[in-house]
């Protein structure tokens, strides 16, 4: 792995490497400070020998303590605290005994210490081991919290993706039923060329929905191309009764939006504006970029003053449509979007306002 990539990895990603790095660096620092302190206080270079033995003792004892702490770490707090204090007390007694013996043997002259004199440094050593233990538990609790946070973020991301997938998979059944019903009618009427053409366009549309991930994003340009595939199918059903116009801002064509965002809006307009009127209806689709925002409108000339179910519901509805789109936008953008509907004497309009995000390669 390149050195620059290794340096970018989080320090605690490899816990074993992080432990040995901190353990070695910490005790090396202890040795240097103790040795320099002794030399600065005119204790001579011989003071380095007991200091080295003391450092090796502390290094070894804390390795044993870490093995015990790993077992205590996930136990109940009372057991963890009690066990840790007992281990620190025992380790401090051993540490003090070896430190006292080393100084008496290699540095000081006179009689060797006896009995309780070996515990003369126990308070200092207990404080040192307590600081080491606090650092050990603190780092491990930090790592545990980070792991739980990462796990929570992954679960939230998976839940959001699953929700988006569920909403996307709800889009096609109603449209697919109507299209297959129209193809069946064309076959019964022996209009095979039109039936084949409709099947070909349906195949292209469904291929797009299968290739793109349910929670994926596409550019406005790609979304419009897919919408035109859908409209080609619907125009074979409604012919001149379905009239569409596009008003597209070139500056907005590379904006990223959720895939199949416009199809349910146009399907809603066809159902409530084109289908019930003998003369059909006009559907206008506009996309404009205004600063750092993308403004999308879908208008129709249907009976806008009539109550149009916000979920696109009805007797034959699948229960999706406008509410489905609103839920997808909430999943994708949170509060950083606007979704509005407006009914008037001249028709019905849906307005969407999204943050502008530059184009990307479509995920497949």
C-alpha positions as CSV (number, residue, x, y, z in Angstrom):
1,X,0.0,0.0,0.0
2,X,1.4,3.5,-0.9
3,X,2.8,5.4,2.1
4,X,0.5,8.4,1.5
5,X,-2.6,6.1,1.8
6,X,-1.3,4.5,5.0
7,X,-0.8,8.0,6.5
8,X,-4.4,8.9,5.8
9,X,-5.8,5.9,7.7
10,X,-7.3,6.6,11.1
11,X,-4.7,6.0,13.8
12,X,-7.0,3.7,15.8
13,X,-8.2,1.7,12.8
14,X,-5.6,-1.0,13.6
15,X,-6.0,-1.2,17.4
16,X,-3.1,-3.6,17.8
17,X,-0.7,-1.3,16.0
18,X,-2.0,1.7,17.9
19,X,-1.5,0.0,21.2
20,X,2.1,-1.1,20.6
21,X,3.0,2.4,19.2
22,X,1.6,4.2,22.3
23,X,3.0,1.6,24.7
24,X,6.5,1.9,23.3
25,X,6.4,5.6,22.9
26,X,5.0,6.2,26.4
27,X,7.6,4.1,28.2
28,X,10.4,5.4,26.0
29,X,9.4,8.9,27.1
30,X,9.3,7.7,30.8
31,X,12.8,6.4,30.5
32,X,14.2,9.5,28.8
33,X,12.6,11.9,31.4
34,X,13.7,9.8,34.4
35,X,17.2,9.4,33.1
36,X,17.6,13.1,32.2
37,X,16.1,14.1,35.5
38,X,18.6,12.0,37.4
39,X,21.6,13.2,35.4
40,X,20.4,16.9,35.8
41,X,20.3,16.3,39.6
42,X,24.0,15.1,39.6
43,X,23.1,11.5,40.1
44,X,25.6,10.4,37.5
45,X,25.4,8.2,34.4
46,X,25.1,5.1,36.6
47,X,21.5,6.2,37.4
48,X,20.6,5.2,33.9
49,X,21.0,1.5,34.8
50,X,18.2,1.2,37.5
51,X,16.1,3.6,35.4
52,X,16.3,1.1,32.5
53,X,15.4,-1.8,34.7
54,X,12.5,0.2,36.2
55,X,11.2,1.1,32.7
56,X,11.4,-2.5,31.5
57,X,9.5,-3.5,34.6
58,X,6.8,-1.0,34.0
59,X,6.6,-1.9,30.3
60,X,6.2,-5.6,31.2
61,X,3.7,-5.1,34.0
62,X,1.4,-2.9,31.8
63,X,1.4,-5.6,29.1
64,X,0.1,-8.0,31.7
65,X,-2.4,-5.4,33.0
66,X,-3.7,-4.8,29.4
67,X,-4.4,-8.5,29.0
68,X,-6.4,-8.5,32.2
69,X,-8.2,-5.2,31.3
70,X,-9.3,-6.7,28.0
71,X,-11.3,-9.2,30.0
72,X,-12.6,-6.7,32.5
73,X,-13.5,-4.1,29.8
74,X,-16.9,-5.4,28.8
75,X,-18.0,-6.7,32.3
76,X,-20.3,-4.9,34.7
77,X,-18.9,-1.5,36.0
78,X,-18.6,-2.7,39.6
79,X,-16.5,-5.7,38.5
80,X,-14.4,-3.6,36.1
81,X,-13.6,-1.0,38.8
82,X,-12.9,-3.4,41.6
83,X,-10.8,-5.7,39.4
84,X,-8.8,-2.8,37.9
85,X,-8.0,-1.3,41.4
86,X,-6.9,-4.6,42.7
87,X,-4.7,-5.3,39.7
88,X,-3.2,-1.8,39.9
89,X,-2.4,-2.3,43.6
90,X,-0.7,-5.6,43.0
91,X,1.2,-4.3,40.0
92,X,2.3,-1.2,42.0
93,X,3.6,-3.4,44.8
94,X,5.7,-5.5,42.3
95,X,6.8,-2.3,40.5
96,X,7.9,-0.7,43.8
97,X,9.8,-3.8,45.0
98,X,11.8,-4.1,41.7
99,X,12.5,-0.4,41.5
100,X,13.7,-0.3,45.1
101,X,15.9,-3.4,44.6
102,X,17.4,-2.0,41.4
103,X,18.3,1.3,42.9
104,X,19.8,-0.4,46.0
105,X,21.8,-2.8,43.9
106,X,23.1,-0.7,41.0
107,X,23.2,2.9,42.4
108,X,23.0,3.3,46.2
109,X,25.6,2.0,48.6
110,X,24.7,0.6,52.0
111,X,22.6,-2.2,53.4
112,X,19.9,-3.7,51.2
113,X,16.3,-2.8,52.0
114,X,14.2,-5.3,53.9
115,X,10.5,-6.1,54.4
116,X,8.2,-3.2,53.9
117,X,11.0,-0.9,52.7
118,X,10.5,-2.5,49.3
119,X,7.2,-0.7,49.1
120,X,8.8,2.8,49.5
121,X,7.8,3.8,46.0
122,X,4.4,2.2,45.9
123,X,2.4,5.5,46.0
124,X,4.4,7.0,43.1
125,X,4.2,3.7,41.1
126,X,0.5,3.3,41.8
127,X,-0.2,6.8,40.5
128,X,1.9,6.1,37.4
129,X,0.0,2.8,36.7
130,X,-3.4,4.5,37.5
131,X,-2.6,7.2,34.9
132,X,-1.6,4.4,32.4
133,X,-4.9,2.5,33.2
134,X,-7.0,5.7,32.8
135,X,-5.4,6.3,29.4
136,X,-5.9,2.6,28.4
137,X,-9.6,2.6,29.3
138,X,-10.1,6.1,27.9
139,X,-8.7,5.1,24.5
140,X,-10.7,1.9,24.4
141,X,-13.9,3.6,25.3
142,X,-13.3,6.2,22.6
143,X,-12.7,3.4,20.1
144,X,-15.9,1.6,21.2
145,X,-17.9,4.8,20.9
146,X,-16.5,5.4,17.4
147,X,-17.3,1.8,16.3
148,X,-20.9,2.2,17.6
149,X,-21.2,5.5,15.9
150,X,-20.0,4.0,12.6
151,X,-22.3,1.1,13.0
152,X,-25.2,3.4,13.7
153,X,-24.4,5.5,10.6
154,X,-24.2,2.3,8.5
155,X,-27.6,1.2,9.8
156,X,-29.1,4.6,9.1
157,X,-27.7,4.5,5.6
158,X,-29.0,1.0,5.0
159,X,-32.4,2.0,6.4
160,X,-32.5,5.1,4.2
161,X,-31.4,3.1,1.2
162,X,-34.1,0.4,1.9
163,X,-36.7,3.1,2.3
164,X,-35.7,4.7,-1.0
165,X,-35.7,1.3,-2.7
166,X,-39.2,0.5,-1.4
167,X,-40.5,3.9,-2.7
168,X,-38.8,3.4,-6.1
169,X,-40.2,-0.1,-6.5
170,X,-43.7,1.2,-5.9
171,X,-43.6,3.4,-9.0
172,X,-44.0,0.9,-11.8
173,X,-46.9,-1.6,-11.1
174,X,-49.8,0.8,-12.0
175,X,-48.1,2.0,-15.2
176,X,-47.0,-1.5,-16.1
177,X,-50.6,-2.8,-15.7
178,X,-52.0,-0.1,-18.0
179,X,-49.3,-0.6,-20.6
180,X,-49.7,-4.4,-20.7
181,X,-53.5,-4.0,-20.9
182,X,-53.0,-1.6,-23.9
183,X,-50.7,-4.1,-25.6
184,X,-53.2,-6.9,-25.0
185,X,-55.9,-4.7,-26.6
186,X,-53.7,-4.0,-29.6
187,X,-53.0,-7.7,-30.0
188,X,-56.7,-8.5,-29.9
189,X,-57.3,-5.8,-32.5
190,X,-54.5,-7.4,-34.6
191,X,-52.5,-4.2,-34.6
192,X,-49.2,-6.1,-34.3
193,X,-47.0,-3.2,-35.4
194,X,-48.2,-0.9,-32.7
195,X,-48.1,-3.7,-30.1
196,X,-44.5,-4.4,-31.1
197,X,-43.6,-0.8,-30.9
198,X,-45.1,-0.4,-27.5
199,X,-43.4,-3.6,-26.3
200,X,-40.0,-2.2,-27.5
201,X,-40.5,1.1,-25.7
202,X,-41.7,-0.6,-22.6
203,X,-38.6,-2.8,-22.7
204,X,-36.3,0.2,-23.0
205,X,-38.0,1.9,-20.1
206,X,-37.9,-1.1,-17.8
207,X,-34.3,-1.7,-18.7
208,X,-33.5,1.7,-17.4
209,X,-35.3,1.1,-14.1
210,X,-33.5,-2.2,-13.6
211,X,-30.0,-0.9,-14.4
212,X,-30.1,2.1,-12.1
213,X,-30.0,1.6,-8.3
214,X,-33.3,2.4,-6.6
215,X,-31.6,5.0,-4.4
216,X,-29.4,6.3,-7.2
217,X,-29.2,9.7,-8.8
218,X,-29.1,10.7,-12.5
219,X,-28.7,14.0,-14.3
220,X,-31.7,16.0,-15.4
221,X,-30.7,15.2,-19.0
222,X,-30.8,11.5,-18.3
223,X,-34.1,11.8,-16.4
224,X,-35.7,13.7,-19.3
225,X,-34.6,11.0,-21.8
226,X,-36.2,8.3,-19.6
227,X,-39.3,10.4,-19.2
228,X,-39.6,10.7,-23.0
229,X,-39.5,6.9,-23.2
230,X,-42.4,6.7,-20.8
231,X,-44.3,9.4,-22.7
232,X,-43.7,7.6,-26.0
233,X,-45.6,4.6,-24.5
234,X,-48.4,6.8,-23.1
235,X,-48.8,8.6,-26.4
236,X,-49.5,5.3,-28.1
237,X,-52.4,5.0,-25.7
238,X,-53.8,8.5,-25.8
239,X,-52.5,9.7,-29.2
240,X,-53.4,13.4,-29.7
241,X,-55.2,13.7,-26.4
242,X,-51.7,13.8,-24.7
243,X,-49.7,16.9,-25.5
244,X,-46.4,17.6,-23.8
245,X,-44.0,20.5,-23.8
246,X,-40.5,20.8,-22.3
247,X,-38.9,24.0,-21.1
248,X,-35.4,23.0,-20.1
249,X,-32.7,25.3,-18.9
250,X,-29.3,24.2,-20.4
251,X,-27.6,25.2,-17.1
252,X,-29.8,22.7,-15.2
253,X,-29.3,19.7,-17.5
254,X,-26.2,18.4,-15.5
255,X,-28.0,18.7,-12.1
256,X,-28.3,15.5,-10.1
257,X,-31.8,14.4,-9.0
258,X,-33.2,11.1,-7.8
259,X,-33.9,8.7,-10.6
260,X,-37.5,8.4,-11.9
261,X,-38.5,11.6,-10.0
262,X,-40.6,13.0,-12.8
263,X,-42.3,9.9,-14.0
264,X,-44.9,9.6,-11.2
265,X,-45.7,13.4,-11.5
266,X,-46.4,13.0,-15.2
267,X,-48.3,9.8,-14.6
268,X,-50.4,11.7,-12.0
269,X,-51.2,14.4,-14.6
270,X,-52.1,11.8,-17.2
271,X,-54.5,10.0,-14.8
272,X,-56.3,13.1,-13.6
273,X,-56.0,15.5,-16.6
274,X,-55.7,13.4,-19.8
275,X,-57.8,10.3,-19.0
276,X,-61.1,11.9,-17.8
277,X,-61.3,14.6,-20.5
278,X,-62.3,13.8,-24.0
279,X,-60.1,16.5,-25.5
280,X,-57.2,15.4,-23.4
281,X,-54.8,17.9,-21.7
282,X,-51.5,19.7,-22.1
283,X,-48.6,18.7,-19.8
284,X,-45.7,21.2,-19.4
285,X,-42.4,20.1,-17.8
286,X,-40.0,22.8,-16.8
287,X,-36.6,22.6,-15.2
288,X,-34.5,25.7,-14.5
289,X,-31.4,26.5,-12.5
290,X,-31.7,29.5,-10.2
291,X,-28.4,30.1,-8.5
292,X,-27.6,27.1,-6.3
293,X,-31.1,25.7,-6.7
294,X,-32.9,23.6,-9.3
295,X,-36.6,24.5,-9.9
296,X,-38.8,21.8,-11.4
297,X,-42.5,22.3,-12.4
298,X,-45.0,19.8,-13.9
299,X,-48.3,21.5,-14.9
300,X,-51.4,20.1,-16.6
301,X,-54.6,21.7,-18.0
302,X,-56.8,19.2,-16.2
303,X,-59.6,19.8,-13.8
304,X,-57.4,21.5,-11.2
305,X,-60.2,22.8,-9.1
306,X,-61.4,19.3,-8.4
307,X,-60.0,17.5,-5.4
308,X,-57.0,15.6,-6.6
309,X,-55.7,13.0,-4.0
310,X,-52.3,14.0,-2.8
311,X,-51.2,10.4,-2.9
312,X,-52.5,9.9,-6.4
313,X,-55.0,7.5,-5.0
314,X,-58.4,6.4,-6.2
315,X,-60.2,3.2,-7.1
316,X,-57.5,1.9,-9.4
317,X,-54.5,3.6,-7.8
318,X,-51.6,1.8,-6.3
319,X,-51.4,4.3,-3.5
320,X,-48.3,6.1,-4.9
321,X,-47.7,9.2,-6.8
322,X,-47.4,12.6,-5.3
323,X,-47.0,11.3,-1.7
324,X,-44.5,8.8,-2.9
325,X,-42.4,11.6,-4.5
326,X,-42.7,13.7,-1.5
327,X,-41.4,10.9,0.7
328,X,-38.5,10.2,-1.6
329,X,-37.5,13.8,-1.5
330,X,-37.6,13.8,2.3
331,X,-35.4,10.7,2.3
332,X,-32.9,12.2,-0.1
333,X,-32.7,15.9,1.0
334,X,-34.3,16.1,4.5
335,X,-35.5,19.7,5.0
336,X,-33.3,21.1,2.2
337,X,-36.1,20.9,-0.4
338,X,-39.5,22.3,-1.3
339,X,-42.5,20.3,-2.6
340,X,-45.7,22.1,-3.4
341,X,-48.9,21.4,-5.2
342,X,-51.3,24.1,-6.5
343,X,-54.8,23.6,-8.0
344,X,-56.5,26.4,-9.9
345,X,-59.2,27.0,-12.6
346,X,-56.6,26.4,-15.3
347,X,-55.2,23.1,-14.1
348,X,-52.9,21.6,-11.5
349,X,-49.2,22.2,-10.9
350,X,-46.4,20.5,-8.9
351,X,-43.4,22.5,-7.9
352,X,-40.1,21.1,-6.6
353,X,-37.1,23.1,-5.4
354,X,-33.8,21.2,-4.8
355,X,-30.2,22.0,-4.1
356,X,-28.1,22.1,-7.3
357,X,-25.5,19.3,-7.4
358,X,-23.2,19.0,-10.4
359,X,-23.5,16.0,-12.7
360,X,-22.0,12.6,-12.1
361,X,-21.7,9.3,-13.8
362,X,-24.8,7.2,-13.4
363,X,-24.3,4.3,-11.0
364,X,-25.0,0.9,-12.5
